[in-house]
Amino acid sequence: MSAHEFGEWWALYRMEPWAEARADIASGMIASTIANVNRRENSRPFSPLDFAPYLKPHDEPVEMDPEDFLKGFKRG
């Protein structure tokens, strides 16, 4: 594999990762759906990450003004 081809594969992977972590999250989505359907009424809902404990959850979402959000899409 040439360096150029490796760079193309790396860029593709960064845009759409393919790996076991992605498959584990997909499996966690199925497992959490089944667990949530069968959980007690007052219990905490399950997250897909509850079924893949070695994966780290993303940081909490940040509240943002719509104008600040749109600034991220403007060029120049």
Backbone as numpy.savetxt, mean C-alpha at the origin, in Angstrom:
# Nx Ny Nz CAx CAy CAz Cx Cy Cz
22.10 -9.27 -18.88 21.26 -8.10 -18.88 22.15 -6.86 -18.88
21.86 -5.96 -19.75 22.66 -4.74 -19.84 22.25 -3.77 -18.73
23.09 -2.79 -18.50 22.78 -1.76 -17.50 21.53 -0.99 -17.90
21.37 -0.76 -19.19 20.18 -0.05 -19.68 18.91 -0.86 -19.39
18.94 -2.15 -19.69 17.78 -2.99 -19.44 17.48 -3.08 -17.95
18.53 -3.20 -17.13 18.34 -3.23 -15.69 17.67 -1.94 -15.21
18.10 -0.81 -15.74 17.49 0.47 -15.37 16.02 0.53 -15.75
15.66 -0.04 -16.89 14.25 -0.06 -17.30 13.43 -0.93 -16.36
13.96 -2.09 -16.00 13.25 -2.97 -15.07 13.11 -2.31 -13.71
14.16 -1.63 -13.26 14.12 -0.96 -11.96 13.07 0.15 -11.97
12.99 0.92 -13.04 11.99 1.98 -13.15 10.58 1.38 -13.13
10.38 0.29 -13.84 9.07 -0.37 -13.85 8.71 -0.87 -12.46
9.67 -1.46 -11.77 9.42 -1.96 -10.42 9.05 -0.84 -9.47
9.69 0.31 -9.61 9.39 1.44 -8.72 8.00 1.99 -8.98
7.51 1.90 -10.22 6.16 2.37 -10.54 5.11 1.37 -10.07
5.35 0.09 -10.28 4.40 -0.96 -9.93 5.17 -2.15 -9.37
5.44 -2.12 -8.07 6.24 -3.20 -7.48 5.56 -4.57 -7.59
6.35 -5.55 -7.85 5.87 -6.92 -7.84 6.76 -7.66 -6.86
6.19 -8.22 -5.87 6.98 -8.95 -4.88 6.04 -9.63 -3.91
6.61 -10.38 -3.01 5.81 -11.08 -2.01 5.06 -10.11 -1.10
5.64 -8.94 -0.81 4.95 -7.98 0.05 3.62 -7.57 -0.57
3.63 -7.36 -1.86 2.38 -6.97 -2.54 1.38 -8.12 -2.49
1.83 -9.33 -2.68 0.95 -10.49 -2.60 0.44 -10.68 -1.18
1.30 -10.41 -0.19 0.88 -10.56 1.20 -0.20 -9.53 1.56
-0.11 -8.33 1.03 -1.14 -7.33 1.29 -2.45 -7.77 0.63
-2.38 -8.30 -0.57 -3.59 -8.79 -1.23 -4.23 -9.91 -0.42
-3.41 -10.82 0.09 -3.94 -11.89 0.93 -4.49 -11.33 2.23
-3.83 -10.31 2.77 -4.31 -9.67 3.99 -5.66 -9.00 3.79
-5.90 -8.48 2.59 -7.20 -7.87 2.30 -8.31 -8.92 2.36
-8.03 -10.08 1.80 -9.02 -11.16 1.84 -9.23 -11.63 3.27
-8.12 -11.85 3.99 -8.22 -12.33 5.37 -8.94 -11.31 6.26
-8.65 -10.03 6.10 -9.30 -9.02 6.94 -10.79 -8.91 6.61
-11.16 -9.09 5.36 -12.58 -9.06 5.00 -13.32 -10.20 5.69
-12.76 -11.39 5.63 -13.39 -12.54 6.27 -13.45 -12.34 7.78
-12.35 -11.85 8.36 -12.32 -11.63 9.81 -13.31 -10.55 10.23
-13.44 -9.49 9.44 -14.36 -8.41 9.79 -15.82 -8.84 9.69
-16.12 -9.70 8.76 -17.50 -10.21 8.65 -17.85 -11.04 9.87
-16.85 -11.70 10.45 -17.10 -12.61 11.56 -16.70 -12.06 12.92
-16.33 -10.79 13.02 -15.90 -10.25 14.31 -17.11 -9.86 15.15
-16.84 -9.67 16.44 -17.91 -9.23 17.36 -18.28 -7.80 17.05
-19.48 -7.43 17.41 -20.02 -6.12 17.05 -19.19 -4.96 17.58
-18.70 -5.02 18.78 -17.98 -3.90 19.38 -16.47 -4.03 19.31
-15.97 -4.96 18.52 -14.52 -5.13 18.44 -13.92 -4.26 17.35
-12.63 -4.05 17.46 -11.90 -3.23 16.49 -11.86 -3.94 15.14
-12.11 -3.19 14.04 -12.01 -3.83 12.72 -10.56 -4.22 12.41
-10.42 -5.28 11.66 -9.10 -5.74 11.25 -8.64 -4.98 10.01
-7.34 -4.84 9.90 -6.70 -4.22 8.75 -5.93 -5.30 7.99
-5.71 -5.13 6.70 -4.87 -6.10 5.98 -3.48 -6.27 6.62
-2.97 -5.20 7.22 -1.64 -5.29 7.85 -1.65 -6.12 9.13
-2.83 -6.37 9.70 -2.91 -7.26 10.86 -2.52 -8.68 10.48
-2.60 -9.00 9.21 -2.29 -10.34 8.74 -0.93 -10.41 8.05
-0.20 -9.33 8.08 1.18 -9.27 7.58 1.97 -8.38 8.53
2.20 -8.85 9.76 2.76 -7.99 10.80 4.16 -7.47 10.54
4.91 -8.09 9.63 6.26 -7.63 9.36 6.27 -6.45 8.39
5.14 -6.14 7.76 5.05 -4.97 6.90 4.70 -3.77 7.76
5.33 -2.64 7.47 5.08 -1.45 8.27 3.96 -0.64 7.63
2.99 -0.19 8.44 1.93 0.66 7.87 2.49 2.02 7.47
1.81 2.66 6.55 2.22 4.00 6.14 1.92 4.99 7.25
2.57 6.13 7.19 2.29 7.17 8.17 0.83 7.59 8.05
0.34 8.20 9.12 -1.04 8.69 9.11 -1.21 9.73 8.01
-2.38 9.76 7.37 -2.59 10.77 6.33 -2.52 12.18 6.89
-2.04 13.07 6.08 -1.91 14.47 6.48 -3.05 15.26 5.86
-3.71 16.08 6.68 -4.75 16.93 6.11 -4.08 18.05 5.33
-4.65 18.33 4.16 -4.01 19.28 3.27 -5.09 20.15 2.63
-4.77 21.40 2.49 -5.66 22.32 1.80 -5.70 21.92 0.33
-6.88 21.96 -0.34 -6.94 21.56 -1.75 -5.96 22.32 -2.64
-5.71 23.58 -2.36 -4.75 24.34 -3.17 -3.34 23.78 -3.03
-2.96 23.41 -1.80 -1.64 22.81 -1.60 -1.54 21.46 -2.32
-2.63 20.70 -2.31 -2.65 19.42 -3.01 -2.40 19.63 -4.50
-3.08 20.60 -5.08 -2.95 20.84 -6.51 -1.57 21.38 -6.90
-0.88 22.03 -5.96 0.46 22.53 -6.25 1.40 21.38 -6.63
1.17 20.21 -6.08 2.01 19.06 -6.39 1.91 18.61 -7.83
0.85 19.01 -8.53 0.67 18.60 -9.90 1.11 19.66 -10.91
1.35 20.86 -10.43 1.74 21.95 -11.34 3.22 21.86 -11.64
3.58 22.15 -12.87 4.99 22.13 -13.27 5.50 23.56 -13.32
6.78 23.66 -13.07 7.42 24.96 -13.24 7.55 25.64 -12.01
